Structure formats: structure tokens, C-alpha cells
């Protein structure tokens, strides 16, 4: 008798093969049979009329703090995700000297918009070295599997102190010490190393992430640690300035070490290197023996703007700053006052005199042609008829008035969607070809991060609902979508034991009512430690999520079981079989 049998579902096995009807048997946390299963199970699930997929693998998250106190790991676990990789973009919390705790919190707060008070209250800091951090992560039972990178910012600060924090040039001794720490981290189980090279990533004090301006000797010196260990992914977020020759050193590093290098590939009107140029440069290096992989997002990287969020169009008004520190109910009372409304609408925005993101601030405060009304059943590929400008013209009011009144909906909890990246053309057509390439992976959910601005941890659900089922225009096949979110992401990080519905693989499974699948409207919750806020989004249609053979979610409801673990390095099917 099997532990569990899933009967009569439409199996999408993660290989990219066409779906087929069949059963899935599970024993000892592994898949034991797929196809026709005649033996009964101690528990059986009727999946008739539903699709059965592997659990989703999300390789770009920022749960570095949350993973130390949260067993459930929402919102990612609410969207069929059974494995996450965190520590991206060069920020994280290990290694950490005691006098750098507050500084690392400020770095994460500034870069990833995670409330510093929540991190300060939620983390125990019972570690200093990276191996000790891995041990600390293991002390918490968890619902899903968690892997991590060694973050450049923490390593630089640990070795170089203030010199590292201020992006000063390292000595050869500094590079050797950083390389040793990265090697130690990889040998303790880290899946890779990450760095940030974008001016958008700054600490809460406005200081660039350590390593932003790192030169080739530092990057190659640290990257060679992966070659010595024999595993690891070098992950990077970058502005990809032409003069930095990013693809040259990425190609050199990958060829020398044999390890993959991956970067965030985003469409941006501000990038000097266009997305097409990024992909072309990557492929030139790959043609010479490198393995560089572009991480792509499936929708616009959009700021969700709200009064209680981190960003909204009135953020730079003097009137706003008179009430910015008031409790919400007092703020709301002011916002409802007609005289205050008039001030907010008529006052000019006051921007910082010196800022390398001034254009972004200006678009936040008045880019009505690029901002969209976000209501129930919102289409994340909106057309120009949904812009604030168009809706205001239709209503016969100014755009600034329309935006103000939109934010006041639902007792001051209205939303405006502003896709900062990946929406320069006003559509997602440019992503169509990229979703059929072997040198790209679906990624960039930023789960656990940008708590007051972005809600993209629901990316797997969006992929299925929008790109597979509902999109007006070219769609992608169900089998390709599942392969990209399961097997492709897993293999990039050496997680060979998951992402497939096949005997011997981990029993990480989703049972999904594809016709009923539906993203809910985001909301702001204040459920982080110290009452910290975060944007959350749930979905209908997930009948079951199963992790290592245990049902973790049933009809979207958390079951309180903890079959997950902390991943220690690459995972092989043989190792999993032997362990069971």
C-alpha cells in the first residue's frame, strides 16, 4: 500500500512533455510511481479535472530574515512554491560581526524595503559566521525547502569594515579573505554567491551596497571560490553599464570555473544597455563556452502605490510630510479633509536636489501616462485605456485629482500600479520569445522583499493564470510554463532531486484547478514582527500543495506541518534515495 496516491489528474511532469491523464504514487516522501497505479494508498486524492505539477522552485527571493522566524514562509508557499533560494542581490545577514547587525538591517531595509524594526525584533542573531547562520536556519522547522547565497555586501563589510561598506578598493589580502569566506559558505551548504551592481540598491542611509563598484579582480577572485568547491551559482543584479564590460568578466568567470553566472535581465528605459543587447552579449559569451543565464520576470516590475505603502504619487508634497508620522487613522482624517485634499493636489512636488534616481521620483509623482488604476481582477498587462491619465480624461477631472481619489477608495486603501521595469512598450510582447529559450529562466519574484511596494511572490500563479490561460495575444503552453518554473529553475542551482514528477524524485506536488485559478487583490498586512507591514496576495485554485509527501496546503489553507528543510549544497536523486 502506498502512503498517498493522487488519482486521475492531468499530469504535467516538468519535462516539457505534453500533459497526460494518470496517477501519482508517493512513498517515504518520494514519488514511487507515475501513470497507472493499481495499488491503493493509505490516503487518496481525487484529482479528476485538475492539473498535477511538481512544486514550484523560486530562485530569487529575500527571505533571509523571515526564514529565521517564519515556518510557513508566506506568501511564496501560498502559490505552490515548495523551494526558495534567498540571499540574492548581494544582501543578507551572514557573516555578521556583532557591531554590524544594525548596519546589515539598514542595508536590507534600504535595498529590499523590508521593515528594519521587523528584522531587529524577529532575528535572534545567534550566529556570526556563514556556517553558523546555516546552523541557525536549521533550528526552525519549516514548511518548504530553503537554500541561500553568500551575499557580497555582508562579506565585504565583515572583511573590510568601513572600507568595505564605503565601496573602497580591496587589497589582495582583502580579496583572499573574502574568497575564503565564500568558499567556507559554499562548503557549509550555500548554493552560490550574490552581488549587486545597481544604483537602485542603497542602504536606508542612501549608501550603495558594498560591492556595487567592485572591479574585475575582486569579482573574479571571489568567484574562483566556487571553482575550488565545485558548485555554486554567481548571481548578480546590475545596471549593466557598457563601460563596465559586465558580460566579459561574467563569461571569463564561467569559463574558468565551469560554474553558471546568472543576472537579472530587465527591460528599462533607463538602462544604457537594452534588453536585446543584454541577451545578445550573453549569447556571444555562451557561444565561447560560458554558461550565463538571464533571469526574466513575467510581468512588469511594478510598484503598488498606496497611502500606507512605501511609495505613492504625493510622497514629495510638503503637505504629506506634515502628516507622514501620524498614526493611520489621524492620517486618514486629514486625507478626507477637503482643504487638505486641495493642498495635496495643488502643491508642487519637492524632490531631493541631488539624486541619481530623480527621473524615477518625477515619474512616481506625475507619470500619469505610466500609472494604472488597480482594482479587483486587475489585468497585469493593462493597456493605455487603464492609465490614470486616460481614466481622468474620461471622468473629466485632472489626473492628480483622479489619482488622489483612487487612493482614497476602500477607506483610504486604494492602489495604483506603476510598472517601473519590464513595461516600456505598454505590453509584455517582448517576453514571448524569451520564454522558449534555454538560456533564460523565469524568476525575479523578490518573495519576502519590497514589502511596501511590490507583490510579485505570486509570480507562479500569474504565469499560469495570465500566460497560460487568459492572455490576449500569444500565450505559452502549460507544459512549458511548468518546466520553466520547476525543472529549469531547480537545475540551474543543482537541485536535481526536484522539479519532475518521476519515480525517485521528491514528492513536491501541486494539484491545481486551472479553470478556477485566480489571483486575489493585494492587501497591506501589518503582521511582521513589531507590526511591520507587507503587501500580500493570495490565490484561489490551489487544491493541494504537497511537500515531501505531506499535504502542506489544502484549498489554500495552511495545514501546520513542516516537512521542509535547509538545503545544503546541490541535491542528487541518488542521495535522496539513499537517505530514505
N, C-alpha and C positions, 0 to 999 in steps of 0.2 A: 504493500500500500504506500502510495506517495504522500508526502507531507501536505502538498497542495497541488491541485490541478485546476487550470484555467481552461474552461470548455468553450469551444465553438466560436472563438473570436476571429477577427480578421488580423492575421499575424503580419506585422511589418517588422522584419527581423533585424534591421540595422545594416544589412549588407548592401542595400540599394536594389535588391531583387523585388519583383512585383509582389504585392500582398497576396496572401492565400488564406483560406479557411483552415483552422486546425486548433489543436490543443497544446498547452504548455504544462509540463510536469515539473515540480520543484521538490528537491530533497536536500536537507542539510545546508540550506542557504544557496544552493546551486541549481541551475537548470539541468534536469536529468533527461528530459525528452521533449521533442517538439514535433508536431504533426498529428498523427492519430495515436492517442493514449488510451489504451483499453483498461489499464489498471485504475482502480478508484483512488481517490485521495481522502485523507482524513478531513480535509476541508476542500470544498469545491466552489468555484466561482463561475457562474454562467456569464460569459462574455458575448453572447449572441448579439449581433448588430453593432458591436463596438470594435475598435481597433486595439490591438495589443502591441505595445512597443517596448524597447528597452528603456530603462530610466535615463533621463537626460543628464548630460555631463556639461556643466557650465564652467569654463576655464578662465573667466575674467570676472572675479568678484573681489570684494574688500571686507570680508567678514573677520579680519584679523583680531579685532577687539571683541566683537559679538560672539565669535567662536569660543571665547574663554568663559562665557556665562550662559549662552543660549543653547539649549539642547535641540530645540525644534528647527532652528535655522530658517525661519521665515524671513522674507516672503519666498525665497527660492524654492523651498521644499513644498510650497503650495502649488507650484506649477510643474510638477512632475520631475523636478531635479533631484537626483539621488547622489550626485557627486559634484562638489565645487572645488575650484582651485583659487586660492586667495593670495594676498601678498603681491599683487600686481602694481605696476607703475612706480616702483621704487620706494613705496611707503609701507611701513609695518612696525612691529613693536619688538623686534629682536634682531641682533643683540641690543641690549639696553643697559647702560650703566645707571645706577640709582639717581644720579643727578640729571639724567636726560629724560626722565619719564614725562615731565610736563612738556618738554620741548617736542618729544615724539607725538604726544597727544595733539599739540598745536599744529604740527606738520600734517597729521591725518585730518584734523578738523579743517584746515585751510584747503588741502588738496581734494579731499573727498567729501567735504560737507557732512561729517559725522560729528554730532554734538560733543564738544570736549568734556562737558560735565558728565555725560553718559559714560564716556570712556574712563574718566577719572574714577567714577563710582563703581563701574562694572568690572574693571580689571583688577586682579589681585597682585599683579607684578611679582609673582613668585618664581621669577627667572631672571637671568642676566644674559647668558649665552644663548645662541640659537638652539643647540640641543636641549637645553633646559626648557626653552619655550615649547618645543615639541613634546617634551615630557608633561608639561603643564596642560597642553591641549588634550593629552590622552587621559587626564584625570576626570574629564567630564564625559558622561555618557552622551551619545548623540544620535540623532535620527538619520543623518546622511553621512557620507564619507567626505572628509575634508583633507585637501592637500594644500601645500603652500610653497611660495618662492622665498628665497632670501632677498630682502629688499636693500637696494643700494643706499638709500638715504640713511637707514639705521646703521649699516656697516660703515659708511663714511664717517658718521658722527662718532661712532664707537672708537674708531682708529685715530681719527684726526681731530676730534673735539671741535672747537670753534672754527678751526681752519676748514674742516670738512663741511660744517654747517654753512659756511660762507662761500662755498664753492671755490676755494683756493686750490692751486695746482698741487697734487700729491708728490711726495718724493718716491724714489724707487722702493725705499723701505716701507712707506705707506702702502704702496700698491701690493707689495709682497704680503703685508699683514692682512690687507683686505682680501686678497686671494686666498689666504689660509683660512680666514673665517668663512668665506663662501664654500670652500672645499669641505670644511668641518660641517657646515649646514647641510650640504648635499649628502654627505656620508651619514648624517643623522636622519635623513629621510626627505629633505626638501626636494621638490620636483623641478626646481630651476632657480634662476636669478632674475631680478627685475630692476629696471631703471626708468627714469623719467627725463625727457629732454624737451619739455614744452613750457613756455612762459605762462600757460594757464595753470600750472601746478605750483602753488605757493603755499607757504605756511600761513597760519592765521595772522601772523605779523607782516605778511607780504613778501617774505623771503623765498627765493626759488628753492625747490627741492635739491638737496645735496646730490651732486652728480649731473645736474642739468647741463652744465658746460664741460663735462668730462671729455678729455681728449682721447684719441685712439690708443695710446699706450696704456691708459688706465682701463679702458673698456676691454681691450684685448687681454691685458694681464689678468683681470678678474675673470673674464670669460674662459680662460685656459684652465681654470679650476674645474670646470665641467669636463673638459677633456681628460684630466687626470683621474676624475672619479668614474667617468664612463657613462654618465647620464646627466640629463638636465636640459631645460629649455631656457634660452636667453630671451626674456620678454621686455619690450620697450614701447613707451609712448613718446612720440617726438613731433616737433613742428616740421621736421624733415626739410630744414633749410638747405638749399642747394650747396652752399659753401661748406656745409658740414660733411658732405660726401658720406652720408649715413649708410647707403647701400654698399659702398666699397668695403667699409670695415665689417658690416654685417656678413657680407659674402666671405671675406677673409677669415673671420672668426668661425663661421660654419664649416668652411672647407678644412681649416686647420684642425678643429676639434671633432668634426663629424657630428656635431650637435645641431639641432634646429634653432633658428632665430625667428621670433615672431614679433610683429609690430601692429599697432592699431592703424588700419587703413581707412581713412575717413574723407569724405568729400567736404571741402571747406573753401569758401570764397576767400579766406584769409591765408590759406596755405600757399606758399610760393611754388611748391611742387604739387601739381594737380593729382587727383586720384589716378587718372590714366598714366601719368608719368611715374607715380609710385609703383603701380603694378608692372609697368614696362621695365623699370630699373630692377625690380625684384626678379623678374624673369630673365633679364640679362645675366644677373649673378647666378641664378639657378642653372642656367644653361652652361655655366662654367663650373658646375659641381657643387654649388652651395645648396642648402635647404633652408630657404626663407619662406615663411608662411604669413600671409596677410590675414589679420583678424578683421572681419567686417560685421557691422551692425545691420540688422534687418529693417530698421526704421530710423527716422530722424532722431538724432540725439537731442532730445527736446527738454527744455526747462518747463516744468509745470509751475506756473506762477500763481501765487495766492497771497492774500494778506498775511496769513500766518506762516507762509513758506519762507524760504531764504531770499527769494527774488520776486519782485513784481515791478510793474512799469512806473510806480510812483515812489520808488525807493530813494530817488535822488532829490526829492522835493523837501524843502525846509519844513513844510507843514508836517510831513510824515515823521521827521526826526523829532518833532515835538511830542509825538505820542509813541515812538518806537519802543520805548522801555516800559510802557504801561502794561498792566495785565490785559488779557484779551478782551474781556467784557468792557473795560474802560475804553480800549481802542475802538471797539465796535460802536460804542455810544458816540464817540467823536466822528467816526466814519459815516454814521447815519445822519449827522447834523448837516442841514443844507448849506450853512455858511462854511463849514469845514470842507464839504464837498466842492464848493465853488473855489476855495483856495487851492485845493489839490489839483483841480482841473486847470486853473488859470496860471498858477506859478510855473516859472521856468525850472527845469531840472538843473541842478548844480553838480557837475562832475568833478572828480579829482583832477587837479591841474596837470599832473604828470602821471600818465598811466599807459602801459603798453597794451591795454585792452580797452582803450577809450571807445573804439568803434563798436565793441560789444555792448558797453554801457549805453551808448546812444541808441542802439537798436532795441535794447531792453526797454528804454524809456519812451520810445516813439516809433519803433519799427512796425507800425500797424499793418503794413502790407505783408509782413512775415510772421505775424502772430495770429492764432486761430482760436475761435470760440470752442471750448472743450466742455461738452455736456455728456449726458448719458448716451451710451452706444457710440461713442466718438470713433470716427474713422481716422486712424493714424497716418493715412495718406490723403489728407484733405486737399481740396482744390481751392482756387482763388475765391470762389464764392463764399468760403467759410472764414476768410480773413476778417480781422477786426475792422479793417478799412472798408471792405465790401459790405459787411453787416451794418456798419454805421451809416454808410451811404444809403442803404436800403431802408433804414429806420429814420433817415432824415436828421441825424444828430452828428456831432463831431466824433471822431474816433476816440479821443481821450475820454469823452463822456460815456461812450458805449463801453469802453474798457472798464471804467470805474464801476458802472452799474452791473457789468457782468461779474466782477469780483464780489459785488455785494449780494449776489444771488445766494439762496440757501443759507440765509443768516450770516452773510459775510464769508461763505466758504466756496465761492465760485472759483473756477480755474480758467487760466489762459495758457494755451500750449504754444511754445516758442521753440521750434526745431533749429537749434544753433548750428548743428552739423548734419550732413547727410541729407540736406533738403534744399540745396541751392537751386535746383531746377523746378521746385514745387511739385515733385513727384519722386518715386523710388525706381524709376525705369532703369537707372544706371546700375542697379543691383542685380538685374535679371541674369546677365551673363556671368557675374561673379559667383552665383550660387550653383554653378555647374562645373566649377574649376577645382582641381585637386590641390592648388596652391593657395586656397583661401579656406577659412573655417568661420562658421557662424559664432559670434562672440560678442564681447563688449556690453554685457548686461549690467555690469557695475553693481551686482547684488550687494546689499548692505551699505552702499555708499550714496553720496549725494542725497542725503536723507530728506532735505527740504526743497529739492529742486528736480530730481529725476526719479522715475519709477519704471525702470527698464528690466527689473528682475523677472518680469513676466514675459520676457522675450520668447521662450519656447512656446508659450500659449499663443502669442501674437503670430509666430511663424506658422502654426497650424491653422489658426482662425483666418488670418489675412492672406498669407502667401499660398496656402494650400487650398482653402475653401472659398474665400469671399472676394478676393481682389478683383477689381475691374482692370482688366489688362492681363498680361502674361502672368501665369501662376507657375508654381513649381510642384512637382509630383510629391505625393505623400511619402513614397519610399525614399526619395532624395532628401526631403526635409528631415526625416528621421535619421537617416545615415549621417547627415551633417551635424546633427545635434547630439548624436550618440557615439557612433563608431569613430568618426573623423576627429572629434574633439578628444576622445579618450586616447586614440593612438598618438596624437601629437605629444601628449605627456607621458607616453609609455605605459598607459593603463590598459594593457592588452586583455585584462580579465573581464572587461565590461563593454557595454555598447552593442552587444549582439544577443539575440535570442537563439542560443545554440547550446547543446549539452556541454557541460563543464564550465560554462561562464556564470558569473554572478547572477543571482536571481533578483536583479533590479528591473522592475517591470512597471509599466503604466497601462491601465485599462481605461480607455477614453471613449466617451460618447461624442464622436467628432461632430455630429449634427447639432448637439446641444452645447458644444464648446463655446464659451463666451467670456470675454474679459469684463470684469466689473469696473465701475467708475472708481478711480483712485480716491483715497481719503487720507487726511493727515491724522496720524495717531500720535499720542504722547505716552508711549509705553516703553521707551528705553529707560535704563537707569537714570535717576534724577529727573524723571519726567521728560527726557529728551524726545524730540519729535522725529517722525519719519513718514514719508509717503509710502502707502501700502496699496496693493491691488490684488484682489482675489479673482478666481475664475470659476465658472460652472463647467461641468462636463467631465471632470476627473472622477471617475467612479472608484478607482483604486490606484494607489501608488504602493508598490511593494519594494522593500529594501532588504536584500539578502534573505529573501523568502518570508519576511514578516510584513504584514499589512501596516503601513505607517499612516496612510490617509484613506478614509472611506467616505465617498461622496463629499470630499473636501474637508472632512473633519479629522483633526489630529487624533491619533489613537494612543499616544503616550508611550510608544515603545521606542527602543533605542538600539537598533541593530547596526548603526553606523560606526565608523572608526576614523582614526587619523591615519592617513596614508603615509607610509614610509618608503619613499622611492618608487620606481617603476613596479608594476604588478604583472605577473605572468599567470596564465591559466594553469600551468603545471604546479606553480606554487600554491594556488588556491585549492587545487585538487588534493595536494599532499596534506594541506592543513585540515582538510575535512575527511 
